[in-house]
Amino acid sequence: MGKPTPDFLRNPRIVGDIQREMSKRRLHSFFKYYAWPVLQPATPYKENWHILAVCEHLEAVKLGQIKKLIINIPFRHLKSSLISQAFPAWMWVDLPSTQFLTASYAKSVATRDAVDSRRIIEDDRYQAAFGDSFTMTSDQNVKTFYENDKRGTRVVTSTDGAATGFGGNVKIIDDPVSSKEADSALALSTSIEWWKGTMATRSNDPETDVTILVHQRVNANDLTGYCLANESGWEHLVLPFRYDPALRKTTSLGFQDPRTTPGELLHPERISEATAKDMEKTLGSYHVNAQLQQNPEPRGGIIFKRGAWQYYKELPECDETVISVDCTFKGLESSDFVAIQAWARKGADHYLLKRVKEHLGFSATCKAVASMKALFPDAIAVLVEDKANGSAVIETMSSEVEGIIAINPDGGKVARAYAMQPTQEAGNVWLPDPAYTESKYHDPEIEIYLSELSAFPGVPHDDETDATTQYVNWARVRDKTMGLVEYMKQQMTERKAA
């Protein structure tokens, strides 16, 4: 049994005093006791570590420890509730002269947040606890601009609106681009030009004022992408929907994502596994990576352009089949994946038949390679890169599986991708058509493959890319070599005939 509650904690007045003092010091307590009942009066509050993480970094903003903060977090995880609604109301408890300049992709969205923040301030509980700090003025108290008697203000603007003449001690940009305009080059460039030409210059005191940029990622070229690539000094707090150790960062406060299991949800008490899967299915791979995982790929592809892939419904009669294997260094869930692919070739065209991508240890890798060879017994070669677990796979399986070939590729991963690029760009790489379910080679998750190769080299895992470039480059070099051999034979035959 737990310890009994002390008598003094049964006194509502004492409990209220404790909550008030805790809430002055900690944004998390303020959000729980004073903001949440106003913002979501019919919904029980559900605690989670990510709320504490966001609050900790916002507290560092208040203390001057962080001047430029980017927070990337999925939708429906209290992003605006914490940052655009609760945080300004909490700041005014101790610093009522703070002037806020807040913006979103649409003025109506920024106005909504300003109104909700004012609702927190005007609530009876807030007024009873902190009402002696300031008083709202009646002459400047509209939705898009309000002021208190300590000259604290909140001004609303938007990335799609006219430039504002107001400044701020704290600038908050909450969703600079709508997810509906993720592919709009105009919307993306407009938000960046608005930042450079307007919002970045609106600090009241550039030496001490702060900026908070918070949004779900929508595109590799969004405002977060621009700021991280072109500006210095940004603190970056990233909270992916599902845990991926490759996306884990450490902030200046020493914070790291506390999750340890790949795929673990950010807030499972708020969004269940079943709901999460439905969301992911609806969004598709590209928007899952961007809006949920905060790791967007360039929409058109970096090295491998999306429009250059070809799709087949029925496989033509091919010349040969080859299996390509990319191994990993260890079989832990935190390590890279093992990628095993079967390819068929007809002339200059290459057809992806089947692929496996899993976390596998050494023994499981050997079994998976043997299984793929059993599916395609006519495969003339099994290509295995001679490093990591691959070296042991080669040594172990050479006597068991016919055609094991050790690959020692030239150059790095990016160089090998560029070596394959002309083949893909020419339309010689074919993938199973995801819309044609009748094919025996149908792959309902081919979008996962496309996302990795489109975003390469800016991806946390590149195993399928390595397996693909390994096969295509081997086939290309082999074709050239075979062509040279045939040419030399022809020359010798002609000489003999002469």
Secondary structure, 3 states (H helix, E strand, C coil): CCCCCCHHHHCHHHHHHHHHHHHHHCHHHHHHHHHHHHHCCCCCCCCCHHHHHHHHHHHHHHCCCCCEEEEECCCCCCHHHHHHHHHHHHHHHHCCCCEEEEEECCHHHHHHHHHHHHHHHHCHHHHHHHCCCCCEEEEEEECCEEEECCCCEEEEEECCCCCCCCCECEEEEECCCCHHHCCCHHHHHHHHHHHHHCHHHCECCCCCCEEEEEECCCCCCCHHHHHHHHCCCCEEEECCCECCHHHCCECCCCCECCCCCCCCECCCCCCCHHHHHHHHHHHHHHHHHHHHCCCCCCCCCCCCCHHHCEEECCCCCCCEEEEEEECCCCCCCCCCCEEEEEEEEECCEEEEEEEEEECCCHHHHHHHHHHHHHHCCCCCEEEEECCCHHHHHHHHHCCCCCCEEEECCCCCHHHHHHHHHHHHHCCCEEEECCCCCCCCCCCCCHHHHHHHHHHCCCCCCCHHHHHHHHHHHHHHHHHHHHHHHHHHHHHHHHHHHC
